[in-house]
């Protein structure tokens, strides 16, 4: 299994030009995939399934970027501000 995990999710947006969901409780979690190729295929299938609804949008989140990044420890000066 690859360490390049991706998440496909989507839902109804407030407008076609927005990225704000109408109802976050109704977000469709399509799945988590181990390669970009399988992620893209899942995204495309979900997006094509909602093609008649202009406010329905699906996204790909690159989970490997979130879990693979090293976070720097904040210095004490930044904490005291």
C-alpha positions as CSV (number, residue, x, y, z in Angstrom):
1,X,0.0,0.0,0.0
2,X,1.2,3.5,-0.9
3,X,1.8,6.2,1.7
4,X,0.1,8.7,-0.6
5,X,-3.3,8.7,0.9
6,X,-6.1,10.8,-0.6
7,X,-9.7,11.5,0.5
8,X,-12.6,12.1,-1.9
9,X,-15.5,14.0,-0.4
10,X,-18.3,16.3,-1.6
11,X,-21.6,17.9,-1.0
12,X,-24.0,20.7,-1.9
13,X,-22.4,24.1,-1.9
14,X,-24.1,27.5,-1.1
15,X,-23.4,28.5,-4.7
16,X,-21.5,27.2,-7.7
17,X,-18.8,29.8,-7.1
18,X,-18.4,28.9,-3.4
19,X,-16.6,26.2,-1.4
20,X,-18.9,26.6,1.6
21,X,-21.1,23.6,2.2
22,X,-24.9,24.0,2.8
23,X,-24.9,21.3,5.4
24,X,-21.7,19.9,6.7
25,X,-23.6,17.0,8.3
26,X,-24.6,15.9,4.8
27,X,-21.1,15.8,3.3
28,X,-20.6,12.6,1.2
29,X,-17.4,10.8,2.2
30,X,-16.6,8.8,-0.9
31,X,-13.5,7.1,0.5
32,X,-9.8,7.1,1.2
33,X,-7.5,5.8,-1.6
34,X,-3.8,4.7,-1.7
35,X,-2.9,6.2,-5.1
36,X,-3.8,9.3,-7.0
37,X,-5.0,7.2,-9.9
38,X,-7.6,5.3,-7.8
39,X,-8.5,8.6,-6.1
40,X,-9.1,10.3,-9.4
41,X,-11.3,7.5,-10.6
42,X,-13.4,7.7,-7.5
43,X,-13.6,11.5,-7.7
44,X,-14.6,11.4,-11.4
45,X,-17.4,8.8,-10.7
46,X,-18.8,10.8,-7.9
47,X,-18.6,14.1,-9.8
48,X,-20.2,12.6,-12.9
49,X,-23.0,11.1,-10.7
50,X,-24.0,14.6,-9.7
51,X,-23.4,16.4,-13.0
52,X,-27.1,17.6,-13.1
53,X,-26.7,19.6,-9.8
54,X,-24.5,22.6,-10.4
55,X,-24.1,23.2,-6.7
56,X,-22.9,19.7,-5.9
57,X,-19.1,19.5,-5.9
58,X,-16.5,16.8,-5.1
59,X,-13.0,17.4,-3.9
60,X,-9.7,15.5,-3.5
61,X,-7.8,16.1,-0.3
62,X,-4.2,15.1,-0.2
63,X,-4.1,13.4,3.2
64,X,-0.4,12.3,2.8
65,X,0.5,16.0,2.8
66,X,-1.3,16.6,6.1
67,X,0.1,13.6,8.0
68,X,3.5,13.7,6.5
69,X,4.5,17.2,7.2
70,X,6.6,17.9,10.3
71,X,5.3,20.6,12.4
72,X,7.6,23.1,14.0
73,X,7.4,23.6,17.7
74,X,6.5,27.2,18.4
75,X,9.1,29.2,20.3
76,X,8.4,30.6,23.7
77,X,8.3,34.2,22.5
78,X,5.4,33.5,20.2
79,X,3.5,31.8,23.0
80,X,3.8,34.9,25.3
81,X,2.2,37.3,22.8
